[in-house]
Amino acid sequence: MATHDPEALRDRPIRTFGRTGGRALSPRQQNLLDTQLDRWRLPAPVAPVAQGLDPRSLFPGTRAVWLEIGFGGGEHLVAQAGDHRETGFIGCEPFVEGVAKALAGIEERELTNVRLWPDDARLLLDAFAPASIERAFILFPDPWPKRRQQKRRLVQPDFAAALRRVIAPGGQVRFATDVASYADEALLTFLQNGGFEWTAEAADDWRRPPSDHVTTRYETKKLGDCAPVWYDFTCI
Ligand SMILES: C[S@@+](CC[C@H](N)C(=O)[O-])C[C@H]1O[C@@H](n2cnc3c(N)ncnc32)[C@H](O)[C@@H]1O
C-alpha cells in the first residue's frame, strides 16, 4: 500500500519488497480493508517526528512493544499477539492482501494489541523514539537471490543501524532466512554493526527454530536454497 506523502516518496530508499497488490481481493478482504484498516493502522508519522514517536503511547497499559517487519500473511504476528496480549504489536507490510489477512486474524482472535503500518517499515523506524521497541522480528525477508538484486535486501548496514537505534538495550531481534547467501550477509551485517550480540549457545543453534517461533506461510513453501537459518540477537 502506498504512502501519499510527496516528501516521503522523494526520500524513499531503494525498494526491498516486490508487488504490493496483484490478485483480486475477496469481498471479505476488501470489506476488511474498507471498514477496519483505519481503526488499526498507525497514524502516519512519515516525516521524522522531532522528539520521536513513542510506540508505547499507542498501547495504553502495555509496557513492551514488539515489531514485525514484513509480516506477509500475518500468521506469526497474529499468533504472537494472541499469545502476548499484554504486549503491543506493530506489524509492517506493504502487500495489500497480507494486510487484509492480518485484519482477518485480528478480527478472528479479537485482538486489540496490534497496529498495522501498511508500508515500508524503514519509514516508520526513522520516526520512532530511540530505544522504544523491545523486540523485532524479520522472518524470511524477500531473498533477492540474484547478485544484481542483492542491493534490494532489507538487511543492510543502514537498516541495521536504524533498527539498533529503536531497540531498547537488552531488547531482542530475530532474523530468519532460507537463503544461504542472505544468512551469511545478514549475520555479518548485524555483527559488524556492533550493537547486536548473537545469543547462540550451541554450535548448531542457528539450525533450530526458536521454541517460541510460529511457522510462517512463506517458510512452509521452502523456496530457498537451504534449511531455515535462525539468528536471535540481544541489543547491547
Ligand atoms: C518473502 S515475504 C515473507 C513474509 C512472512 N514474513 C513470512 O515468512 O511468511 C517478505 C515480506 O516482506 C515484505 N517487505 C519487504 N520489504 C519490506 C519493508 N521495507 N517494509 C515492510 N515489509 C517489507 C514483503 O512485502 C513481503 O511480504
The ligand as an ORCA input file, in Angstrom:
! r2SCAN-3c Opt
* xyz 0 1
  C       9.230    -13.323      1.498
  S       7.953    -12.485      2.296
  C       7.844    -13.317      3.879
  C       6.621    -12.910      4.636
  C       6.474    -13.502      6.045
  N       7.478    -12.954      6.945
  C       6.547    -14.993      6.012
  O       7.576    -15.553      6.470
  O       5.599    -15.628      5.521
  C       8.719    -10.950      2.754
  C       7.721     -9.867      3.065
  O       8.412     -8.710      3.492
  C       7.735     -7.576      2.987
  N       8.704     -6.475      2.970
  C       9.801     -6.352      2.191
  N      10.423     -5.191      2.403
  C       9.726     -4.572      3.386
  C       9.868     -3.317      4.036
  N      10.863     -2.479      3.717
  N       8.970     -2.990      4.978
  C       7.944     -3.821      5.286
  N       7.759     -5.014      4.702
  C       8.627     -5.383      3.751
  C       7.257     -8.011      1.610
  O       6.166     -7.259      1.135
  C       6.899     -9.457      1.849
  O       5.540     -9.638      2.140
*
